[in-house]
Amino acid sequence: MRARDEDPPTTGEGQGTLLRRVPGRLVLAVAAATGALVAAFVLPGAVGTRDGSLEQQLSEASAAKVARDQAKNALSRSVGPGADAQVPTTAAEARRAAAYVESERALPDPRLTRTAVMQPRRKRPQDRYAMANGCYRLAGQPVFFKPTALGRYLLHTRGGDLLAAGGTRAAKPSSATVWTATKNGRRFTFRNDGGRLRIGSASSFALVRTTGCTPYPESQVDVVGRPHAGVTPYQEVRGYVDTHTHGMAFEFLGGQAHCGRPWHEYGAPYALVDCEDHTRTGGYGGVLESVLSGQPHHDPVGWPTFRDWPAPESLTHEGTYYRWMERAWRGGQRLFVNLLVENNQLCRLYPFKRNSCDDMDSVRLQARQMYAFQDYIDAQFGGPGKGFYRIVENPWQARQVVNAGKMAVVMGIETSVPFGCTMKLDVPACDAAEISRQVQEVHDMGVRQMELVNKFDNALSGVAGDAGAIGPVVNTANFLETGTFWDMRHCEPADGESHDHNQVAVPDISAGQQDALFGAIASLGLPSALLPLYPTPDHCNHRGLTTLGEHTIRELAKRHILFDPDHMSVKARRQAMDQIERMRYPGVISSHSWSTPDTYPRIYRAGGFVTPYAGDSTGFVEKWRRHVGWADRRYYWGIGFGADINGLGAQGNPRGADVANPVRYPFRGLGGVTVRKQRAGERVYDINVDGVAQYGLYPDWVEDLRMVAGRDGRDITDDMARGAEAYLQTWERAYGVRPDSCRNPRLRKPVATVQRLLRPGMSSRAVLRKVGQPYQRLGTTYRFCARTAGDAKVMMRVDLTRAGRVSAVRRLG
């Protein structure tokens, strides 16, 4: 393993002076320490106290929360607090970029249609899946069919109980109340481990749609209207894109740190529950939750009251329950990147676990759960392929899914030790052949987006580190993982802000000067280790991109996997972007603001895509305005967000109901739907007072962006609606499709060449391979630019059939 030669501008000392040895050992099973360590791993900032006790930590939690909120909205996260906010482009360049973005918004929008949420419900169900969430007469009584899996149901009676084996009824679901349906002609039979369902003398049933059922308890959606869709499968799409969320996080950190899950076979009352260590103590035992949220106690009851959670600051509770994701989809979201996530050191430190802490074991488990989740949603919507959640593996498949009115789901990875590529005292625990094998493995699994590093240096890359007073905690964990601390050196970035997270000197622990979070660990005794005293800020990690990291990027590009440079050290990210540019690989994306301002324009210039961390609506609007000034006129413009929900990332806080420009319900959402306040059990959510408490409130958050942006409100919502298309176009370019020839004059071909290359019967995908991305994809037509013999620009129109085959190629003008 070697680091490449290029260094950030450095002066002063190297790794720094070694301060002292900290005696003792780390007590792994103490929940307070674990909570402190988790907070240090995941929060952008923290406020310290001189007392390391848990009581003192929690008494100052409100101040810590203010600091976290400020850091959350100041992202890019690799910019240290107080860094000068200098734009890495000139004012003139920013004005030209903004003018270009304005011209993009003026382009014709694709024609949209609407599609049904579910297939039409017939009087008599057409197959064994079609009864999903429907009311049918069974043996003379109305019964609500709640799917537990494909073709399996809870049979919920009007009185609120469940039909069970042996002709009995049960108050609660169990294996005795789950029935597998079989269709025989026009009749159905139902069977479970207790035998065949019999009601009186009947054991087969002619189901007929009826009314009068008592629905099974479930969270509401409260979006009215049919979802929008394209008029053809291959046209330009419209929809919001989230490129960074952790929907399967209920399995990470050993599977016991996260409370609740996105689905349960018995529905919301069983999926939306608190952790066992919280419920046994009446909400006082959740130390991890308390340290993260700043609240010493929370109501452990989830469904149906949800008094205290989910909430923006409640980071251990489930945020992506399937009905909440359904609301986001119904409200306009059309592309979702689910990142498989793990941190093996944090997992080992957490005292409760049921899963392996190995990063790749966790990745494989979460990938399997994604497909199980897709199957469960299919069951709720009437059968295989019927659900809104569709895992996709290439941009053409994703475009088809979005234009069908569903949500395309991309699988990604964010972990500290990908492929087992840790290092011990600078010796890598992997080699190039093993990386190639595992990149192919995760590709076969469905992974199409990936980061190389998260919290620790590894054998691929140096890491950006964590800021301020929490840095020593994560740095200590870095030592536990690698045998070394971060090699932070003084640097002076040209733009004044593109540095790694600045570190603080470790204070005199014996004098009680420690930070609250660090002190919660240090007071128990850390492993014997030398803690570094770093030089004056700013700091840049001297560890860059290694030869194994370079190899990994090449392997990702070979398989068209999108590379995300977030969390890398400035040096490593700069080297990675140098490599990206040498390779001319456009498949690069910054998903949640863990890059630096020197990188964002380079990503745009490479043909990549950037989605800032969502956070509060006020902070996001400012980030959006800055990114508009970095847009590259050679590529389609759009923007999305990185929610980082379920990844222990704080969500957007409310602005308050008394502001001058609140969100007013109901409001009109993307595609013309009507968005009302969402109800979940007994709880009613309002973005103005609840913030982004859970994933279903992201349509409301987009509306809040519109209100915050004021006169620019329409512009930001237009850009957000174009986000899914911008992501897909970056992904197409990762497959080798050239950018469009109207925005890129040097790529224009002679008219005769275009006419010769595009033949009748050719598929829409083949058209892109021959002449690049269309300038416009409207309905059944593509438009490209060509050139005459005198180099004059000519617009070419390609007509396609509904099936996406070329029918004619015409020169316009």
SULQUI-V669620 format. One record per backbone hydrogen bond with DSSP energy under -1.0 kcal/mol. NH is the residue of the N-H (numbers start at 1). CO is the residue of the C=O. E is the energy in kcal/mol with one decimal. If there is no record, write none. Layout:
NH&CO&E, NH&CO&E
This chain:
4&545&-1.3, 11&490&-1.1, 17&533&-1.5, 19&531&-2.6, 22&529&-1.2, 34&30&-2.0, 35&31&-2.9, 36&32&-2.1, 37&33&-2.5, 38&34&-2.8, 39&35&-2.4, 40&36&-2.1, 41&37&-2.0, 42&38&-2.0, 43&39&-2.2, 57&53&-2.1, 58&54&-2.6, 59&55&-2.0, 60&56&-1.1, 61&58&-1.4, 64&60&-1.7, 65&61&-2.5, 66&62&-1.9, 67&63&-2.0, 68&64&-2.5, 69&65&-2.7, 70&66&-2.3, 71&67&-2.3, 72&68&-2.9, 73&69&-1.8, 77&593&-3.0, 79&76&-1.4, 83&80&-2.0, 86&84&-1.6, 94&90&-2.4, 95&91&-2.2, 96&92&-2.3, 97&93&-2.4, 98&94&-2.5, 99&95&-2.3, 100&96&-2.1, 101&97&-2.5, 102&98&-2.2, 103&99&-1.9, 104&100&-1.9, 105&101&-2.0, 106&102&-1.0, 107&104&-1.3, 113&229&-3.1, 115&227&-2.6, 132&129&-1.5, 133&145&-2.4, 134&131&-2.2, 136&143&-2.4, 137&208&-3.3, 138&141&-2.9, 141&138&-1.6, 143&136&-2.7, 144&156&-3.0, 145&134&-2.4, 146&154&-2.4, 148&152&-2.1, 149&152&-1.1, 152&149&-2.1, 153&179&-2.5, 154&146&-2.9, 156&144&-2.7, 157&161&-2.9, 160&157&-1.8, 162&170&-2.8, 163&155&-2.2, 164&168&-2.9, 165&176&-1.1, 170&162&-2.5, 177&174&-1.9, 179&153&-2.9, 180&191&-2.8, 181&151&-2.9, 182&189&-2.2, 184&187&-3.3, 187&184&-2.0, 188&205&-2.8, 189&182&-2.4, 191&180&-1.7, 192&195&-2.3, 195&192&-2.4, 197&190&-3.3, 199&202&-2.2, 202&199&-1.9, 205&188&-2.8, 209&123&-3.1, 210&135&-2.3, 220&679&-1.5, 224&674&-3.1, 229&113&-2.6, 230&403&-1.3, 236&777&-2.6, 239&721&-2.8, 240&332&-1.8, 242&335&-2.1, 243&641&-1.7, 245&337&-1.4, 246&645&-2.1, 249&246&-1.3, 251&248&-1.9, 252&249&-1.3, 255&252&-1.8, 259&316&-3.6, 261&271&-1.5, 267&264&-2.6, 270&267&-1.7, 271&267&-1.8, 272&268&-2.4, 273&271&-1.2, 278&275&-1.0, 279&275&-2.2, 280&276&-2.2, 282&279&-1.4, 283&278&-2.9, 287&285&-2.0, 290&286&-2.6, 291&287&-2.8, 292&288&-2.0, 293&289&-2.7, 294&290&-2.3, 298&283&-1.2, 303&272&-2.2, 306&302&-2.8, 314&311&-1.4, 315&313&-1.2, 318&259&-2.2, 322&262&-2.5, 324&321&-1.1, 325&321&-2.2, 326&322&-2.2, 327&323&-1.7, 328&324&-1.8, 329&325&-2.4, 330&326&-3.2, 331&327&-2.0, 332&329&-1.7, 333&328&-2.5, 334&240&-2.5, 335&240&-1.6, 336&408&-2.5, 337&242&-2.7, 338&410&-2.7, 339&245&-3.1, 340&412&-3.1, 347&343&-2.4, 348&344&-2.3, 349&345&-1.9, 350&346&-1.8, 354&254&-3.8, 355&254&-1.6, 362&358&-2.3, 363&359&-2.2, 364&360&-2.3, 365&361&-2.2, 366&362&-2.8, 367&363&-2.2, 368&364&-2.0, 369&365&-2.0, 370&366&-1.8, 371&367&-1.4, 372&368&-1.9, 373&369&-2.7, 374&370&-2.2, 375&371&-2.2, 376&372&-2.2, 377&373&-2.6, 378&374&-2.4, 379&375&-2.3, 380&376&-1.7, 381&377&-1.3, 383&378&-2.6, 386&383&-2.3, 390&407&-2.4, 392&409&-2.7, 398&394&-2.2, 399&395&-2.4, 400&396&-1.9, 401&397&-2.2, 402&398&-2.7, 403&399&-2.5, 404&400&-1.1, 405&402&-1.9, 406&401&-2.1, 407&388&-2.9, 408&334&-2.3, 409&390&-3.0, 410&336&-2.7, 412&338&-2.8, 413&449&-1.5, 414&340&-2.6, 416&342&-1.1, 420&417&-1.5, 421&418&-2.5, 422&420&-2.0, 424&427&-2.2, 425&482&-3.5, 427&424&-1.5, 429&422&-2.6, 435&431&-2.2, 436&432&-2.5, 437&433&-2.1, 438&434&-2.3, 439&435&-2.9, 440&436&-2.0, 441&437&-1.8, 442&438&-2.7, 443&439&-2.1, 444&440&-2.6, 445&441&-1.6, 446&442&-1.0, 447&442&-2.7, 448&411&-3.5, 450&562&-2.4, 451&413&-1.9, 458&461&-2.3, 459&421&-2.5, 464&567&-2.4, 468&502&-1.7, 470&467&-1.0, 471&468&-1.5, 474&470&-1.6, 475&471&-3.0, 476&472&-2.3, 477&473&-1.9, 478&474&-2.4, 479&475&-1.9, 480&476&-2.3, 481&477&-2.0, 482&478&-2.8, 483&479&-2.7, 488&486&-1.4, 489&540&-2.4, 491&538&-2.3, 492&9&-1.0, 496&493&-1.5, 499&497&-2.2, 500&539&-1.7, 501&464&-1.8, 509&507&-1.1, 511&508&-1.0, 512&509&-1.9, 513&508&-1.4, 519&515&-3.3, 520&516&-1.7, 522&518&-3.2, 523&519&-2.8, 524&521&-1.4, 531&20&-1.4, 533&17&-3.4, 540&489&-2.5, 542&487&-3.2, 546&460&-2.2, 547&2&-1.1, 550&546&-2.5, 551&547&-2.2, 552&548&-2.2, 553&549&-2.3, 554&550&-2.1, 555&551&-2.3, 556&552&-2.5, 557&553&-2.6, 558&554&-2.3, 559&555&-1.0, 560&557&-1.6, 561&556&-2.7, 562&448&-2.5, 563&587&-2.8, 564&450&-3.0, 567&594&-2.4, 568&565&-1.5, 569&462&-1.8, 573&569&-3.1, 574&570&-2.5, 575&571&-2.3, 576&572&-2.6, 577&573&-2.6, 578&574&-2.1, 579&575&-2.2, 580&576&-2.7, 581&577&-2.4, 582&578&-2.3, 583&579&-2.7, 584&580&-1.1, 585&580&-2.1, 588&586&-2.5, 589&563&-2.4, 590&609&-1.6, 599&596&-2.4, 600&596&-1.2, 603&599&-2.3, 604&600&-2.3, 605&601&-2.6, 606&602&-1.9, 607&604&-1.2, 608&603&-2.9, 609&588&-1.7, 611&590&-2.8, 614&642&-2.2, 620&616&-2.2, 621&617&-2.1, 622&618&-1.4, 623&619&-1.9, 624&620&-2.9, 625&621&-2.2, 626&622&-1.7, 627&623&-2.4, 628&624&-2.1, 630&627&-1.7, 631&628&-1.1, 635&632&-1.9, 639&719&-2.0, 641&241&-2.2, 642&612&-2.1, 644&244&-4.1, 647&644&-1.1, 649&644&-1.0, 651&312&-1.6, 656&688&-2.0, 667&675&-2.0, 669&673&-3.2, 672&669&-2.0, 674&224&-3.0, 675&667&-3.2, 676&222&-2.5, 680&683&-2.8, 682&304&-3.3, 683&680&-2.2, 685&678&-3.4, 689&686&-1.4, 690&686&-3.1, 691&687&-1.2, 692&652&-2.8, 693&691&-1.9, 695&319&-2.8, 697&694&-2.1, 698&695&-1.7, 701&697&-2.0, 702&698&-2.2, 703&699&-1.7, 704&700&-2.0, 705&701&-2.0, 706&702&-1.8, 707&703&-1.8, 708&704&-2.6, 709&705&-2.7, 712&709&-2.1, 713&710&-2.2, 716&712&-2.3, 717&713&-1.8, 718&714&-2.3, 719&715&-2.5, 720&716&-2.2, 721&717&-2.2, 722&718&-1.4, 723&720&-1.3, 724&239&-2.0, 726&722&-2.1, 727&723&-2.3, 728&724&-2.2, 729&725&-2.5, 730&726&-1.9, 731&727&-2.3, 732&728&-2.6, 733&729&-2.1, 734&730&-1.6, 735&732&-1.2, 736&733&-1.9, 737&732&-1.6, 747&744&-2.3, 748&745&-1.7, 751&787&-1.8, 754&750&-2.1, 755&751&-2.4, 756&752&-1.8, 757&753&-2.5, 758&754&-2.1, 761&806&-3.0, 762&759&-1.8, 764&804&-1.4, 767&763&-1.8, 768&764&-1.5, 769&765&-1.7, 770&766&-1.8, 771&767&-2.6, 772&768&-1.9, 773&738&-2.7, 775&783&-3.0, 776&783&-1.1, 778&781&-1.5, 781&778&-1.8, 782&798&-2.4, 783&776&-1.9, 784&796&-2.3, 786&794&-3.4, 787&749&-2.1, 788&792&-2.0, 791&788&-1.9, 794&786&-2.6, 796&784&-3.3, 797&810&-3.1, 798&782&-2.9, 799&808&-2.6, 800&780&-2.8, 801&805&-2.7, 804&801&-2.1, 806&762&-2.8, 807&799&-3.2, 808&799&-1.4, 810&797&-3.3, 812&795&-3.1
